[in-house]
Amino acid sequence: MGVWLFNSDVVTGDMLSPSREASCEAHLPLPPDDPAVNVLATMLQKLATINESKDEPDVISEALMAGPSNLTKHDVINQAVDGLSQTKLVHLISTTLTTSNNTMPTTLTQTITHSKPSPLLAIQPKIETELLLIAALRESQEMNNSLTNQNIALQASNLLNEVYCGNAKGALQTQENKRKKKGTRSLPDGLACVLTEDKFYEACINFKKEQCTTAKAKETQKDAQACWKEAKQGWQQGEDAHIALKDREEAIYKELKAAWEAENTKVQCG
């Protein structure tokens, strides 16, 4: 009894993979959504295949003879570079400097569950073959747990790297904005180029005009600040004189009031 899909085209052949009872390798037949990640994953799989073929030079199978067995590590890396050049992460392999407008790599995370111990490990072996099979099963279980812990550590490091790259991107954007404000170059990018058109001459003339206008504005601002300081100093002197006059008048008033109170007291007593 099986399950019949309503639309069989949803699950393609690339998404299927034969089941394996025990394996120490990750089998993900479904390619990632990010093409750049898919390119790198393909490169790592090919490099692993080349390493396995070098470790076992005496074993020659029809599958290896039919596949691209003549590929070297250099060829695989070149293929990955060509693949990355067609994705949104082409700036990672470019010779130009990275800017804050470049796209950050996508961080892929998946839910990881620890596998439960197999009930077969509780079987008491009766023959030597069963003992060997249980030992192999335990070794596979330990290797699977080790790979699970490594995947968790990789996902944690990816998340931390994403936070760090986000902060670095913000700092880079702030620095770029400061450079734009302080830029005084006549050319937009500052790179060398052949100056054969009148546009460069017009740009130089406009640049000199802007410099002269900026210098005049600074001089005008300095003169205005000097006038303001002078006016403030005169106002402060007048304010100080007014305060001194007020203090003298208040002292005279207190003296006259005290004399009047003393005279009034004598009149009342007499």
C-alpha positions in Angstrom: 0.0 0.0 0.0 1.5 3.3 -1.0 0.8 7.0 -1.4 -0.2 8.5 -4.7 0.7 12.2 -5.2 -1.9 14.5 -6.6 0.8 16.2 -8.6 3.8 13.9 -9.3 5.8 16.8 -10.7 6.2 18.4 -7.3 8.8 15.8 -6.2 11.5 15.5 -8.9 14.1 12.8 -9.4 16.8 15.1 -8.0 15.0 15.2 -4.7 15.0 11.5 -4.2 17.8 9.4 -2.8 18.0 5.7 -1.9 17.6 4.9 1.8 20.6 3.7 3.8 20.5 1.8 7.0 23.7 3.2 8.4 25.9 6.0 7.1 28.4 8.5 8.5 27.9 11.0 5.6 25.2 13.6 5.2 22.9 12.9 2.3 20.9 15.9 1.2 19.5 15.2 -2.3 17.4 18.3 -2.2 19.6 21.2 -3.4 19.6 24.4 -1.3 17.6 27.4 -2.3 20.7 29.6 -2.5 22.6 28.9 -5.8 25.9 30.0 -4.3 25.5 27.4 -1.5 24.6 24.8 -4.0 27.8 25.6 -6.0 30.0 25.2 -2.9 28.2 22.1 -1.8 28.8 20.5 -5.2 32.5 21.5 -5.1 32.9 19.9 -1.7 31.2 16.7 -2.8 33.5 16.5 -5.9 36.6 17.1 -3.8 35.6 14.4 -1.4 35.1 12.0 -4.3 38.6 12.8 -5.6 40.1 12.2 -2.1 38.3 8.9 -1.8 39.6 7.8 -5.3 43.1 8.7 -4.2 42.8 6.8 -1.0 41.7 3.6 -2.9 43.8 3.6 -6.1 43.5 -0.2 -6.5 39.7 -0.3 -6.6 38.4 0.4 -10.1 34.6 0.2 -10.7 32.5 0.8 -13.8 30.8 3.8 -12.1 34.2 5.5 -11.6 35.2 4.8 -15.2 32.0 6.2 -16.5 32.1 9.4 -14.5 34.5 12.4 -14.8 37.4 10.6 -13.2 40.0 12.8 -15.0 38.9 15.9 -13.0 41.5 17.3 -10.6 41.1 19.5 -7.6 42.1 22.5 -9.6 39.4 21.8 -12.2 36.8 21.4 -9.5 37.7 24.7 -7.9 37.7 26.5 -11.3 34.2 25.1 -11.9 33.1 26.5 -8.5 34.6 29.9 -9.3 32.8 30.0 -12.6 29.6 29.0 -10.9 29.9 31.7 -8.2 30.5 34.3 -10.9 26.9 33.7 -12.1 25.4 34.3 -8.6 24.8 37.3 -6.4 28.0 36.6 -4.5 30.3 37.3 -7.4 31.9 40.1 -5.4 33.5 37.5 -3.1 35.7 36.3 -5.9 36.2 39.6 -7.6 39.3 41.7 -7.4 37.4 44.8 -6.5 36.9 45.9 -2.9 33.7 44.8 -1.1 31.2 47.6 -0.3 28.2 47.8 2.0 25.9 47.5 -1.1 27.1 43.9 -1.8 24.8 41.1 -0.8 25.7 39.1 2.3 25.8 35.2 2.0 22.6 33.5 3.1 22.8 31.7 6.4 21.0 28.3 6.2 19.8 26.6 9.4 17.9 23.4 9.9 16.3 21.7 12.9 18.7 19.0 14.2 17.4 16.2 16.4 19.5 13.8 18.3 18.9 10.2 17.2 17.7 7.8 19.9 19.8 4.7 20.7 18.7 1.8 18.6 16.9 -1.1 20.4 19.1 -3.5 18.6 22.0 -2.5 20.8 20.2 -4.2 23.8 20.3 -7.6 22.1 22.6 -10.1 23.7 24.9 -11.5 21.0 25.0 -15.3 20.8 27.3 -15.8 17.9 30.4 -13.9 16.7 28.7 -12.4 13.7 26.0 -10.8 15.9 28.8 -9.4 18.2 30.5 -7.8 15.2 27.3 -6.4 13.9 26.4 -4.8 17.2 29.9 -3.4 17.5 29.6 -1.9 14.0 26.1 -0.5 14.9 27.5 1.2 18.1 30.4 2.7 16.1 27.9 4.0 13.6 25.7 5.4 16.4 28.7 7.2 17.9 29.8 8.6 14.6 26.3 9.8 13.9 26.2 11.6 17.3 29.5 13.2 16.6 28.3 14.5 13.2 25.2 15.9 14.9 27.3 17.8 17.4 29.5 19.1 14.6 26.4 20.3 12.6 25.1 22.1 15.7 28.5 23.8 16.2 28.6 24.8 12.5 25.1 26.3 12.7 26.0 28.2 15.9 29.2 29.6 14.3 27.2 30.6 11.1 24.8 32.6 13.2 27.6 34.3 15.1 29.4 35.0 11.8 26.2 36.5 10.4 25.8 38.9 13.4 29.5 39.9 13.1 29.2 40.5 9.3 26.0 42.5 9.9 27.9 44.8 12.4 30.9 45.0 10.0 28.6 45.9 7.2 27.0 48.7 9.2 30.5 50.1 10.2 31.6 49.9 6.5 28.5 51.8 5.4 29.1 54.5 8.1 32.7 54.8 6.9 31.6 55.1 3.2 29.1 57.9 4.1 31.9 59.8 5.9 34.1 59.4 2.8 31.3 60.8 0.6 31.0 63.9 2.8 34.8 64.5 2.9 35.4 63.7 -0.8 37.1 66.5 -2.8 38.1 64.6 -5.9 37.3 65.9 -9.3 36.8 62.3 -10.6 34.0 60.2 -9.2 36.1 57.1 -8.3 39.6 58.5 -8.2 40.9 55.9 -10.7 43.2 56.7 -13.6 41.6 57.4 -16.9 42.4 59.0 -20.3 41.3 62.7 -20.2 40.5 63.5 -23.8 37.1 65.1 -23.6 35.8 68.5 -22.6 33.8 66.9 -19.7 36.9 66.6 -17.6 37.9 70.3 -18.3 34.3 71.4 -17.3 34.5 69.2 -14.2 37.8 70.9 -13.2 36.4 74.3 -13.7 33.3 73.5 -11.7 35.4 71.9 -9.0 37.6 75.1 -8.8 34.4 77.2 -8.6 33.1 75.0 -5.8 36.4 75.3 -4.0 36.3 79.1 -4.3 32.6 79.3 -3.2 33.4 77.1 -0.2 36.4 79.2 0.7 34.4 82.4 0.5 31.6 80.9 2.6 34.2 79.9 5.2 35.6 83.5 5.2 32.1 85.0 5.5 31.4 82.6 8.3 34.6 83.6 10.1 33.8 87.3 9.7 30.2 86.7 11.0 31.6 84.9 14.0 34.1 87.7 14.7 31.3 90.3 14.5 29.1 88.1 16.7 31.9 87.8 19.3 32.5 91.6 19.2 28.8 92.3 19.6 28.5 89.8 22.4 31.5 91.4 24.2 29.9 94.8 24.0 26.6 93.5 25.2 28.4 91.8 28.1 30.2 95.0 29.1 26.9 96.9 29.1 25.3 94.1 31.1 28.1 94.2 33.7 27.8 98.0 34.0 24.0 97.7 34.4 24.5 95.1 37.2 27.1 97.3 39.0 24.7 100.3 38.8 21.9 98.2 40.1 24.0 97.0 43.0 25.0 100.6 43.9 21.4 101.8 43.8 20.3 98.9 46.0 23.0 99.7 48.5 22.0 103.3 48.7 18.3 102.3 49.1 19.2 100.0 52.0 21.2 102.9 53.7 18.3 105.3 53.3 15.8 102.8 54.5 17.9 102.0 57.6 18.2 105.8 58.4 14.5 106.3 58.0 13.7 103.3 60.3 16.1 104.7 62.9 14.5 108.2 62.7 11.0 106.8 62.9 12.0 104.7 66.0 13.3 107.9 67.8 10.1 109.7 67.0 7.9 107.0 68.4 10.0 106.7 71.6 10.0 110.5 72.2 
